[in-house]
Structure formats: structure tokens, C-alpha cells
Amino acid sequence: MYGLDTNHWVISPAGGVTGEAYIAQSPDNKIFIKRNSSPFLAVLSAEGIVPKLLWTKRLANGDVITAQKCLEARELTVQEMGSRRVARLLKKIHGSEPLVFMLAKLGKEALTTKSILLDLMTERKRHPLDPAIQEALSFLKQTALAVEHPVKRVCHSDINHNNWLLDEDDQLYLIDWDQAVIADPALDLGMTLYGYVEEPRWGEWLTDYGYPLTTHLRLRMHWYMLANTITFMFWHQSRYRLKEAADYRQRLVELNGMSRERFASGI
């Protein structure tokens, strides 16, 4: 299977929703195998952002198989997400020109507030009218021009503590790059700070990241949090996951309150 001798290797599913990932074990080795990984993986590996890429093989049917070192590692806790090392790795990612070059080469176009808003307005037509969504979209539309930022970098866009791995050698990695985009770094920063760092510590965390907490950055992060919350709400509604959709709606109501309290004067 996948060019591995099944007399020597035991291959089992690694989980996940795609069914494309496997763990291969031999008496003296353990590797993570994935089918049709993006060429982007090689650049992430070279940059030290994901575990080392061991080899790549093209099968007779055209599928490309990649193998990575299978780590003895653990996920970061919610509390650890506010650490200096997370800030510094995220800064390294956002500062990497090779990542931007490769993702652009693969056909990814940079996201803008205009393109994001257009996608949301189109998707809204497939869902029931909701005053919370209407209010959020109104805010996004009114502030889109002010939020648009010229610097675009590769963003992970799924900053969940489960995607951060710390190995036995104390090396930190950020995995699961299937949703990577070229966008304003505020997209990732908002997910991290809103999700894991108490607001009084935002300035300190951003100092470790290497960027000041300005009024404009606050607005940018808030804008992307609103947009992402609507996106996730729509995603769950489309799959009839009503509880999850309701949770995101409640979060949207809270964010709308912040829009009125903190940013209304800037509209």
C-alpha cells in the first residue's frame, strides 16, 4: 500500500474527515502518510513550521504520497496559547516570503475585505434572514475600506490549540494547513487573541509578536472575527448542525455588541 511493504509496515487510518491520512508503523519506525498533500507542505517543512518531510512519492495512478516524521508530541493547552513561543512562531509564519510565493504559485489569490464581504453577501442568500447577521454585515460593509490593509501574508486561518504540537524536544509546530490563505495577518491574530488571550494581555502578547496594539489593528481583528463567525455559522447551518450554529450566533451577538460599543464612532 502506497509503495510500502505491508509485510514490514502496519498501516492504519490516522483519523480526520478526509480519510487521506494514515499512520505507518514498522518495528523500528513510525511515520505519518498523507495522499495528495499540497506542494505547500515541502515549504512548511523547510521553514520548520511542520514536522520534517521525509519523502515524497508519485504512484502509478498519479497520486502523490508524502511521509512525515511521526512525533511524540502533545497539543498545546488553552492556557499555553497565550505564550511567547506561540507569538513568535506566528510572527515567523507571517514574515515568510517563501510561504507567500508558494501559495501564490499554487493559484491562491490574496483575500481582501471586498472579496470576503462579497462571498458573505452571496452566501447569505442561502440562509434565513437573521437580524444578528444583518447587523454584522452592515458593520463589515461600512468599515471594509478602512480595514483593508496592504500587507498580505500566509495565514493559517484555523488557529485552534489542537493544531499546535509541542514535541519531546520542546519544538513547537503548527499543523493542518488545508485552510491556508493569503490575507491580512490580523485574520490569524484576531483568532488567537479573541480566542485565547485575556484582553489586558493583548499588548504584551503583541510585543512578543513584534507589532504594536493600535486602534487600527483592533478594528482589523474585530472585522475578521465578525466575518469568520458568520462563515462558521453558515457552515454549520448548511449541515443542519443547529446547536453549533446557535453557539456561533450567540458569539455573533456578543461581537455585534462590541461593534456598537467600541467602533461605532469610527464608522
N, C-alpha and C positions, 0 to 999 in steps of 0.2 A: 504493500500500500504506500502510495506517494514516494516510491523509489526506495523504501526501507524494507529490509529483510524481516518479515514477520516472525521468522524463527528466532531472531535476535532481539526484536523490539516488540513491546506490548503497546498497542495504540488504543487510546480511549478518548471519547469526546471531552473537550475542555469546558463545555457549557457555553452560554451566550445564546443570543437569539438567531444568529445566522447559521449555526451548525457547520461553520467553516473552520473551526479551530479544534486542535487535538493536542493531547499530551502523549509523547512517545517516551517509553522507558526501556532501558536495557539494564543489565546487571551493574553497569558502571557509569551510566549516563541518564540524563533526563532533559528533554528538550520540548519546547513549545512550537507546534507546527500550525501554520495557517495557509489556507488556499486563497490564491488571488489577492494577496496583500498589495497595497499600493506601493509603487516605487518610492513613495514618500518615506516609507519605513527605513530605507537604507540611509537617508539623510538624518532622520531622527536618531538612528543608532550611531552614526558617525559623530553626531553632536553630543552623545552621551545622555540623551533625554529618555530613551527607552533602553531596555536590556539589549545586550550585544547581539547583532545579527550574525549568525554562524555561517549560513549558506543559503543560496537561492537555486532552485532547480526548475526547469521548464519540462513538463511532462509531454508525452506524445499527443495528448488531446489539446494541448495549448495552455493548460492551466499552469500557473506559476506557484510553486510551493516555497515558503520561507521557513527557516528554522531559527529560533532564538534560544539563548540560554534560559533554562527554566530556573528561576531564582528561589532561594529560600528567603522569602520576604513576607512582610506584613503590610496591610493597608494602614494609612495614617488615620489617627483618630480625629474626631471633630475638633478637639482642642488643639491638636498639632497643626491644623490648617492655618492657624494664626502665627506660625513660627517664622523666623527669619529665613530659614532654608527654603521654605515654600516661596517666599517673596523673591528670593534670589534666583531660583530655578525659573520662575515665571518671567523674571526680567531677562534671563538668558534666552529663553524661548522667543520673547517679543523682540529681542535685539538681533536675532539670527537672520542675516540676509540669505544664506543658503536655503533656509526653510521657505522663505517667500519665493525665491527663484524656482524651486522645485514645484511648489504647489501651483504657481502661476503656469509653469511649463505643462502641468497636468490639466490645464484648462480652467482652473478656478479664477473667477473674476472677483476683484475686491468688492466687498459689500459696502454700500453707502446707506445713509439714513433714508434716502429716497427709494432705493430698491427694496429695503426692508419694509418700509411703510406700504409700498405698492403691493408686495406679497401679502401683507396682513390684510389690506383692504380687499384684495381678491378672495382670500380665504374666508373672510368674514361673511361673504355672501352665502357660504355653505352651512352657516350655523344660525341658530335662533338669535333674534335681536336681544341684546343684553345691555342695560344701561351702564354697567361697570366697564364693559368693553368699549362702548361708545365714548365714555368719558376718557378712557385711556388713549384711544385712537385720536381723539380731539387734541389731547395734550401732545402726543407724538407728532401730529401734523403741525401744530403751532410752533413747536420747538425744533423741528428737524433741521432747519437751516442753521440754527445757532449751534446745534450739537455736532454737525458734520465736521470731521477732523481730517486733516490732510495726511496724517501719518497712518499707514496701514501695515499691519504685521500679521504673522500667522497666529491665530487664536485657536485654542483647543476647543472652546465653546461647550464643554461639558465638565466644568470644574467641580467634580464630586470627590469627596475624600476617598471613596472606594477606588478611584483611578490613580491615586498616589501610592507608590510602593517604596518601602524602605527595606533594603536587603541586609543580610547579615554582616556586610562590610560597611554598613552605615551610608550606603549610596542611595540617593533619592531619585526615583524615576516617575514620570507621568506617562501613563499608558492609555490605550484605547483612543486612537486618533481618527476614527472613522468620520467624525463630525467636524473636522478641522476646516477653518475658513480663513480668508484674508480679510481682516477687518480692523477697526479701531481697537487697540488693546483694552480700552475701557469695557469692552464686552466681557473679557475674562476677569478684569479687576472687579467689576460690579458683582459678578457671580461669587467671587472669593470673599469680598468684604461684606456684602449683604448677607451671605450665607454662613460665614464662619468667624468673622471678627467683630467684636463689640465696637460700636461707632466711636467711643472715646479713644480707641487704639488705631483708628484708621490712619491718622497722620504718622504715627510711629511705624506702622507696617509699611506704608508707602515710602518712608525714608529708607527702610531696608531694601525696598524695590528700586528706589532711585528716582522717585518722581514726587513732586510736592502735591499736597491735597489742596487744590484750588477750587474755587467756585465752579469753574467750567468743568473740571473733572467730575465733581459731584453731579452736575447736570448730565454729563455724558453717561456716567454709570447708571444713573436713575433711568435715563431714556432706554438704555439697553435692557435693564431689568424689567421694565414695563413690556417692552417688545418680546422678550423671551417668555415672560409669564403668560402673555396672550398666546404665543406659539404653543407652549406646552398645554395650555387649557384647550386649545383647538385640537391638538394631537390626541388628547385623552377623550374628548367628546367624539371624535371621529371613530374611536374604537369602543365606544359605549362604556368607558371606564368612568362611571359617573362620580364615584367617590373622589378619585384623583382629580377629575375636572373641577369638582366643588372645592377641593383644597386649593387649587390654583386660583379659582375665582376669589376665594377669601383673601389670598395673598394679593390679588389684583386690587381688591377693595382697599387694603391697607396701603398699597403703593399709591393709589389714587389720592388717598388722604395726605400722603407725603407731598404729592404734586401740588395740592392746594395750599398746604401749609408752608412749604419751603421754596417753591419755584414759581408761584403764581405771578409774582412781581416781575419775573423775567420774561413772561410771555408777551 
